[in-house]
C-alpha cells in the first residue's frame, strides 16, 4: 500500500487517467474529488461490496427451480 500525505487542493494521479484531489479536511473526515474516464466505475468500498453481494444473490438458482430442472433432465 502506498501512503501519501496531501493537503487540501493537492492531488494524486493514478495511471495517468484518474485524478484524486483533496477538497476539504474537517475533523476526522476528508472530502475527495475523483476524476476518472466514464469507462472506469468509481464506488465507495461499502457500495461495491453491496453490489457484489446482490450480484451473487441474483446469480444463485433457487432450490425449487434447481429441483425442477433436475426432474426435467430425468
Beta strands, then each sheet from edge to edge (+ up, - down):
strand 1: 11-14
strand 2: 18-26
strand 3: 29-35
sheet 1: 1+ 2- 3+
end
